[in-house]
Amino acid sequence: MNMLVAHPLAVAPAATAGRPQVRIVIVGHVDHGKSTLIGRLLHETGSLPDGKFETLKAVSERRGMPFEWSFLLDSLQTERDQGITIDTTQIRFRTEARDVVLIDAPGHAEFLRNMITGASQADGALLMIDAHEGVRDQTRRHGYLLHLLGVKQVAVIVNKMDRVEYSEARFREISDEISAHLTGLGVTPAAIVPISAREGDGVTERTAAIGWYDGVTVAEAIDRFTPARAPDQLPLRLPVQAVYKFDDRRIVAGRIESGQLEPGDEIVVMPAGKIARVRSIESWPATPVNETRGAGRSIGITLDRELFIERGDIIGHIGSAPRDTRRIRARIFWLHDTPLAAGASILVRLGAKESRAVVVAIEKAVDPGELASSEGAAIGRNHVGEIDISLAQPLAADAHTDNPRTGRLVIEVKGRIAGGGLVLSVEAGRRAAPVDIVPVESALRPEERAARYRHHGAVLWFTGLPGAGKSTLARALERRLFENGGSPVLLDGDTLRAGLNGDLGFSARDRAENIRRLAEVATHLARNGHIAIVAAVSPALEDRAAARRIAGTAFREIYVSTPAEVCEERDPKGHYAKARAGQLKGFTGIGNDYEAPPASELTIDTSASDIGEAVDTIQEMLLGSAILFSDLADLAANI
């Protein structure tokens, strides 16, 4: 639940013309005094409705309990009962120089998901530390999470100085420790302020109790935060929420996240790259609104042409549109109990658009509490990592540094938020400029082909060392399926390199492109009811994961696991010999180069079984996964 306290605060409107607004998240370990500080700030900045303070004091007296500043935020009975903040709360108030939106994020470890929601909206942060308890593991995690979410302006608030008798030595000890931690993350604290939120020291005034401190107060630290670049000044980003049909008009509805839009603008819809011109900006009742609309406004638009537009598409101006991509690099904070490892299947959400995805690489994994990193390791719960993600469907996205509004992502596993973070970089799509592409579907329905061939379309990907027997198995399977009335098509990796992929070399980039083209052709065949049988070494785990992403549920990986010594002896294409002679740049280590599948639909060792037995095994797998139909009854049930 988001509790917006703006409406009851008589002196705290949402924003004031001519005054900058800054959004600040306040984070810290549970019971370090965030709610108490917020209550103090509301009172001392005159941001409470008349009589509110006196009413709460009277209620406390009737209950026979001392007044606590945190009572001002205890609007939820569950929070009173549990004594902890369990959700993000937005509070608006005004200092001398700023209109402030203060986002209170939960400090308890179990509610880090909610903290991500709060911190992801912030321009700056207040990081709370209990002077008596000092810097905790959770404090370090919060610091790293702020870094993860791109929050560069951080003021550290050392609270409860009254509990350590306002000791300057204790304050300096904590100051040195947290400064070293944040500096190691690339974040220089804007200020480190000693306070007692309960007593009022250092909140808006420097009192005698902290006379040894000559820095800023909390209110002054807030006034020094620089508001983020105004959303209106960023390129246009209009995520599509829905498309409605009114009379003869199709109205595309959404909220402008950044930039401005007016009738007559030429726009591009990403990731498809479709171009149109804005005919009108609509209001309700249906009257055209011929004026510029900016960030934060929910609008409907009509276009000068009919386009197929989906929820989650992003509208931008030509020349400054977000990139269309199937590949994203991100820094994420992981919340799921199961560690995130390379090869994992996840759901990625960017705005209102989502796509299945595969984690193809983990560059580093860090425990924010220890700041210990390890290359290529899994990312554990409450840990941070930088990952490469391969998307099943193209999405439109920006790097967070280019546009924070479309540069954050959320990861789901089994319908639950499992992590989130920043988009560090986006691998652009291959089109040089937006173009209209209208795919034409086959005139035949999938069930018509299935009825004739007695199977569904599929991509059978044979991978293994050179000489393992991939092509031999693929040819034998092709013959078996054809003789049974099926429609198999063999795609041999070397054969396609002599034609379609003849322009590619053996660099890592070219090898990846070789696999991508193979996967695209095979997937096209599978979607048209054929069984595409691919025989390719495809040594990189990452490249095969990308092929699986392209083919989706039609993909079946068959790992031909014949031992290297057997492969070397029979190697029909001479790859081993060529590698030793330096004639084959892509395989300078053969066995060491090849990354075996951690899990595949089927594993076959051709040195331990003959071809007929191996083909029988593959056929059983296809029957078991409902690609092949066993009889007419099975056929009827599957189409």
C-alpha positions, 0 to 999 in steps of 0.5 A: 500500500502507498500512503500519500500524506499530501492531502491532509497537510495544509501547507504541503501541496504536491508541488509549487510552481517555481520551486524544485521538487526532490524525491528522497528515500529514507532507508535503514535497519529496523528500529533505527528511527526512520519513522521518528525522524519523519515525524520530527521533520513534519512537525518542525517544518510546519507540515502537519495539519492544525491540531494534529500534534496535540490530538496524537499527544492526547490519544497517547495520554488516554492510552497511558503511553508516552508520545512517540513521533512515529505515531504520526505515520502509524496509519496502519493497524498492522504496523502498530501491532507489529511495530515495524514499517511494512510498506513504502509511504510517501510524505510530502512536505516543504523546506526553505528551498525544496518541495520534498517527497520523502519515501519511507522504505521498510528496513526489515530484511523481509521487506527488501522488495518494498524497499526496491519499489521505494528507492527506485523512485528516488533522486537522493537518499537518507541512510539511517544508522543507530549510533548505539548499534553502529553499521550493521549488515543490513546497513551495508545492504541498503547502501549497496542497494542504493548504489544498485538503483543508481542513487548517487546523492546520499546523506547519512543520518547517525540517529540516537546520539542521546543513547551514546551520550552524544559522543563525538568519538562514537560518531567519528567511528561510525562516520569513518566506517560508513564513508569507507563502505559507500566510497568503495561503492563509488558513492561519496556521502553528501553529509554525515549528520549526528542527530537525536530524532527523539530529542530534536538535536540536528533535525532542523537545528544544531543544539548544544548537545552536539555543539562539537558538530559544525556541519549541516542539519538534516533539513539543510542536507535535504535542501542541498540535494539536486533534483533529477533532470526534469522528465519533460527535458528527457526524450519522449517515452510513452508506454502503451497501457491499452488500445481502445476502439471508439466509434471509428477511432483507435485510441492509444492510451498511456502515461507520458513518462518523459518528454513532451508530445503534441499533435502532428509529431512524427513518432515511432512505436518500439520495439516494432519500429512502426512510424506514424504521425499523431493526428490528435490528443484525446480527452473524455468526452471525446474532444480533440485536445490540440495542445502539448502534453508533458511528463506525468500526464495520462493521455490518449492519442490517435494516429494517421494510420492503422498500426498493430500496437500492443500493451507495453510498446513504447512510443518515442520521437524518431531519432530519440526512440528507445532501442529495440533489443533482445539482449540486456546487461543489468545490475540486479538485487536478487531476492529469491530463495534459490540462487540465480545461476547462468542458464536460468529461465526468468521473466523480465518486465520492463514497464508494462511489457514482459518477456521470457528470458535466459540468464546467459552470463553472470559477470560478478556476484556480490554479498552487499554485507561483505562486499566480496565478489566472485566472477561467474558465481550464482547470485544468492538471496539478498546479493547483487550481481551484474548479468547478461540477459537474452530475451525471448521477445524484443523489448524497448529499453534505455540504459538507466543513465540515459533515461531512468524512467525506462531503464529499470527492470523487474525479474519474476520467477513463478509469478513472484518478484524475485529481483530488480535493478538497473539496465546498464546497457542495451544491445541495439537491434540490427535495423539501421532505422525504424521500418515497417515490417508486416510478417505474413503468416502461412495460409495453412493452420498448424493443425492442418499440418499436424494432421498430415505429418502426424507431428507438431513442429519442433527444433531438435538441436544436436550439439556436441564435440566434432566427431561425436556423431551429430550429423550421423544421428541427425541424418538417421533421424531424418530418414526415420521421420520421413519414412513414417510420413513426417516432414523433417528438414536437416540443417547441418552447421557446416552446410549452412556455413558454405551458403547462408552463413558464408560471410561469417568467420570464427570470432566469438561474435561471428559464431554467435551470429552463425547460431542465431541464423541457424536458430531463426531458420529452424524456428521458422520451419518449426512454426510451419509444422516441420521438424528442423533437425540442427546438427552444429557443434555450437560450443558456447552455452550462451549461444545455445541459450539464445537459440532456445530463446528464439525457438521457445517451447519448440526447442529440444536440445540433444547432447551427443556426449561421445567422449573426446578421445573417441571423437578425435579418432573418428572426427570426419571433418578434420576439426581436431587436426585443423585446430592443431595446425592453426587453420581453424580459429574458432576451435583453438582448444576443442575440448576446452572450448566446448561448454557441455549443457548443464541440462538437456532434454536428451543425452546420447553417447554414440560410443555406447549405443548404435545409431538405431538404438539412439534414434529409437531413444530420440523417437521415444523422447519426441513421443513423450513430449507430444511432438510425435503422435503415437496413433490416430487417437493421440493425433485427434487429442493433440490437434 
